Amino acid sequence: MSILVKDDTITAIRDGYVGAEAIPAPKPEHVKMVELQNQFVMAGMVDAHTHIVFPNLDVAIGLFNVGLMLRGGATTVRDAGSSPEAIFPLRDAIVEGSILGPRIMASGSPLSITGGHADFRNGKLQDELSPPAYSSAVCDGVNECEKATRKQIQFGADQIKVMASGGVSDDSDTGLGPAFSEAELKAIVVTAHRMHRTVMAHALSAESIEAAVDAGVDSVEHGDFLNEEVARLMAQHHVFFDPTLYSLVALQNAIDHPTPSIPMTEKNIRKFRTMMATAPRIAERMALAKRFGLTILAGSDNGGIITDEVVALVEQGHLSPREALVASTVNGADALHLSGQIGTLAPGKSADVIAFDGNPLTNIEDCHKLHFVMARGHVAVSPDTGEGDPTPASTLPK
């Protein structure tokens, strides 16, 4: 099979080998051949849950992260919460061709109640007087929730992220139950949908998942306490499920091997251990998701890169390799409403192509043997060029 690419688009897919001489006139001045005969070739992956610039405004961190994600096989990412002052310019710079990175669908600041999962002020007076930018979407009451939703969209949000429950990686004592009131959560969803944006909901407890689905959210993130009742409800409402399994591995590693990059307080550790001791086993909730036919996504939650999550979906979640690869491509494209552009290799779609040594359909660990990455027609990983495309940024497609 040969894949023909012009600029940032797949123009044709043909059986057998197609040489440069077969390219119809007018031929481009330079025709580049990439030999992947011995590799497993597929569409670029979609990381459906990332945090690119979190929680500060350091664009340099964002630049590092997008490079890492792209070289890890994610040609499209859905950012689930980053500083708006950094994430939107970064997204736009990639679109404009100033830098090479994955296509970003950005949320901006996640919406949180006062004292909730994304309110990092921790009740300190100095933070109340000068709150961090990441907490700029703290909202209480229907009017504030509607305004905060509109504000993120005004900033440029592609979708809205809402913290519909507490979490374990913060210092709050709000628990894992529903965070927003029914009216508040409904106001967020209605406002977002009215402005043609989807809503992704951080929801851990069964009660918070149910509240989020009842409010009309489009995807549930994490869902650690998924049970039969809420799985059935999600299926009835066609809500995507993004279990972010590898982030649990990363949190456990952060506890076992403390690092400044993932600070864990004693309260964080207690909350995490309590959750892990009381939540259903990963395999159990993933079995429920499959039983009720939920559309499963692959999201790293920045615990690692997208291929780490794909491997976790198989080894911990007991998905088949094919199901995990579909979660990271076709399903991700559907969740982002981009199935006409990404998710499969087809003429007219974006030239987002990756290749592995080995065959992840027979051995999912081969996902760690990334051989080649192309994003919108530009090579990011290749044995010939190493990591990165030598093409100057100024010549990238606009």
N, C-alpha and C positions, 0 to 999 in steps of 0.2 A: 504494500500500500504506500502511496505517495501523497503527501499533503502539500499543496501549493499555496503559498502565502504571498500576498502583495500588500505592502505597507503594513497595516494593522489588522488585516482581514484574511481569513481563509477563503481562497477563491475556488478551489476544487480539491476533491479527494478522489484519487484514481487507483485502480488495482495495478499492482506491479510497480516497477521502477520507472520513474519519469525523469529524464535528464534535462539539462538546460536547453538542449536543442528542441525539446517538445513544447517549450513555453511559447505561446502565440505572440505574434507581433502586435503592437510595438513592445519589444523586449526592454526591460529595465537596463540601465547602464551596467549594473552589477547584479549578477545572479549568484546567490550563495547557496551551496548544497550542504545539508546537514545529514549525515549518515546515522540512522538509528535502527538499522536492520536487526541488531541483536538485543534491542531494548524493548521494554513494555511501554507503549506510548498511549497517552490518554489526555483528556482535557485538564487544564489547570484546575487546582483545587480551590474551593471556597471555604475560608475560615469564617464561620458564622458568628463567632464571639471573640473579639479581641479588645485590648485596651492599648492603643498605640502611644498616646501621650498621657501618662497617668501617674500621679494625680497633679503634676505640676505643669509649668508652661515651657519646659525645656524642649525646644524643637530639635536639638541635637539628638536627644533620646528618641524622638519620633523618627528621625532620619535613620538612626541605627536600627530601630525596630522594623521599619518597613523593608529595609534591605534584608534583614534576617528572615522576615516572613516570606518574602519573594524567593529568596534562595532556598527556603524550606519547602517550596512547592505551592504556596498560596498566591495565585494570581489575582484573586479578588478577596477582600476581607470586609466583614461587617463590624465596624467599631462600636462597641457596646458602652462607651463612656470614656471621653477624653476631654481635656481642656479645650473649649471652643476656640480660644485665641490661638491655639496651635494646630488642632486637628483639621480645621477647615482650610487654612492656607496650605497645609501639607497635602491634603486631598487635591486641592486645585492645582498645586504645582505639578503633581503627577499627571493630572489631566492635560495641563498645558505643555507637558514634555520637558519641564525644567529638570526633573529628576526621574529616574526609572524606579518604579515601585508597583505594588499591587493596586488594582482598582479599589478605592476605598468608598464604602457606604458609611457615612459618619453620623453619629447620634448627637455629638456635643455632650453637654453635661447631662447625666442621668437625673431624672426627677426623683426627689426624696422628700419625705416628711421631715420636719424638725426633729433632730435626734435619730434619724433613720440611717439606713445603710450607707448612703452617699453624703451624709452630713458629717464632715470630718472636724467640725469645730469643737466637739466634745464638751460643750458647755463652758469653755474657757472665755473669760471676758475679753482677752486680747484678740481672740479669734472672732468673737462676736463683733468687735469693732472693725476688724479687717479680715473678713472671711476669705479663705482660699478660693480661687476662681472655680475650682472643681465643684465647690458647693453652691455655685451661683443658681442652681435650679432647685433649691429647697423651697417647698411650697406647702401651704396648709389652707384648707378650705377650697371650695369649688372655684371661686374667682381667681385665687392665686394659681391653682392648678391649670386652669384654662390659659392664664397669661403666661405661665412658665412654658407651657407647650408651644404657644405661639412664638415666644421669644426664641426658643431653640430652632424653630423653623425659620424665623427671621434671620438667625445667624447662618443658616444653611443646612440644617439637619436633613438627612435623607430618610431617617426614621427616628422615632422617639423611644428612648430607653426609660423604663420606670422601675424603681425599686419597690416592688409590690410586697416585699417582706423584709425582715431583718436578715442579717448575714452573720458569718463567723469571722470575717477579716476586718472587723471594725470594733470599736470600744463601746458601742452602745449596749444598753440593757433592754432593748425593745423586744427581744425574742425573735422567733422565726415565723410568727403568725402574720396575718394581714397587716400591712402598714397603713395604707390609705383607707379612708372610709369608702363605702360603696359609691356614694355620690361623687367623691373626689376622683376615684379611679375611672368611673364612667365618664366624667367630664374630660379627663385626659384623652381617653380613647376616642370619644366623639369628636373632640377638637382636632386630634391628629388625623382621623379618617376624613373629616370634612376638608382638611387641607391636603388630602391625598398622600398621607404618610402612614406607614405601618407602625405598630407598637410592639416592642419586645419587652417582656416582663421578667425581671429577676424574682423568682418565687420558689421558696424552699419547702415550706410546710404544705400539707395537703389543703389546708384551709385557704392559704394564700393563693395556691394554684387555682382552686375553685373560684375565688373572688376575681382573679385576673381573667379567667375564661368567661365568667358571667359578665364581666365588664366589656368583653369583646376584643381582648388583645389578640395579636396575630401569632406570637410565639411565646412559649414558656422556656425560660433559661434555668438550668440546673435541675429543678424539680426533684430534689433529693428524697422527699417524702411522697412521691407519686404512689397512689393506691388505685385500686380497681375502679372506685367511683369516679375519681377525677380523670383517670385515663379514658374512661368511657365518655365523660363530658368533653374532653379535648377532642376525641374522635368525632363526636357529634357536631362540634363546631369547627372542625378542620384546622385545629391549632397545631402549629409546628412544635416539635419537642427538641430542644438543644441541651443534652445532658452534661456537656462539658466534663467528661470523666477524668481527663488527664489533669485537670486543675486540682482534683483531690489528691492525686499523686504528688503534685508540686507542693501543696500545703503540708502534706505529711513529711516530705523531704525538708521543707523549711523548718519544721519542728525538730526533726532528727538532726539536721545539719544547718543551724542558724546562719543566715547570710544577710548583709545590709540591704540587698536588693529586694528581699521579701521579709520585712520586719514583722515579727510575731510577738505580741505581748503575752503575758501570762493569761489575761482574759481571753485573748484570741485562741490560745491553745486549749483552754478549758472548754470554750464554746465548740471548737472543732471536734474535740474528743467526745463531747456529749452528743453532738450531732451524729458522728460516725457510729457511736454505740447504740443509738436509738433509731436511726434511719434504716429503711429496708436495704438489704444488700444490693449492690449495683446490678448483679445478674438478675435479681428478682424484679427490680423496677424496669430494666430493659426488656425482660420477658413480657411484662405487662404492656409496655409500649408496642412491642411486636404483635402481641395477641390482639390488641385493639386497633392495629393498623395505623398507628401514629406515624407521621412523616418525620423521620429522625434527621437532625442536622449534625454537622461536625464543627465544634467550636473549641478552640484551644484554651480560651480564657487566659491566654498568655502564660499558662503553666509550662508550655513548651511551644513547639511549632505544630503545624496542622497534621503532619504525618504522625506525630506522637499521639494525637487524639484519634486518628484513624486506627492505629494499632490498638489503642485502649478500647475502642468500640468493639474490636474483635476479641481481644484477650481478656478483658474484664466484662464487657457488655454482652459477649457471646453472639454478636452479629456475625454473619458470614462475611468473608472478605469482600464479596461483591456488594453486599448491603452497605458495608462501611465505605466503599469507594463511591457508591451512589449517593450516600449521605453527604459526602464531601464534594460532590459535583452537581448532579442533577437536582437533588433536593435543595442544596444551597442556592442554586440559581432560581429555583421556584420561590423560595422564601424571600429572596431579594427582588422578585419580579423582573429578573434579568434573563429568563430562560431563552429569550430570542437572541441573546448576545453570547452567553457563556453556558458552561455546564456540560456540553458535548462538543465533539469535533464535527463540524458540518460546514459546507460552503455558506458564506455570508456571515458566519459568526466570528467573534474576536479571535485573533491568532494567539490564544493562550494554550500553550502546549507544554506538557512535562513528560519525562521519560525516566524509567527506573531500570537499573540492572536487575536481572531476575524477573520474577513474576509475582506480584502481590496477590493475585487471585489464588495462587497455590500456597504462598508463604507471605503472610501479611508483613512480616519483618522486612521484606524486601522494599517496603516503603521508605526505609531508612537508607536505601542505596540510590539516592537521587542522582541522575546522570545528566539531565538536561532540563532547563526551564526557559520558556519563551513567554514573554508578556506583551501582548498587543504587537507582536511581530518583532520584538527586540529580545535578543538573547541575554539572559541574566546568569545562567549557569551552563557551561559547556566544557567538555574536556579540552577543546581547542583554545578557548579564551580564558578558562578558569572562571572565577566568580566575577561576573559582570560583563557588560557589553562595551567594547571599545568605542562604539559610536558616540560622538559628542552629544550631549544632552540637547544642544540647539537643533540637531537634525531629527530628533524624535518626532513622531506624528503629533500634530496639534489636534 
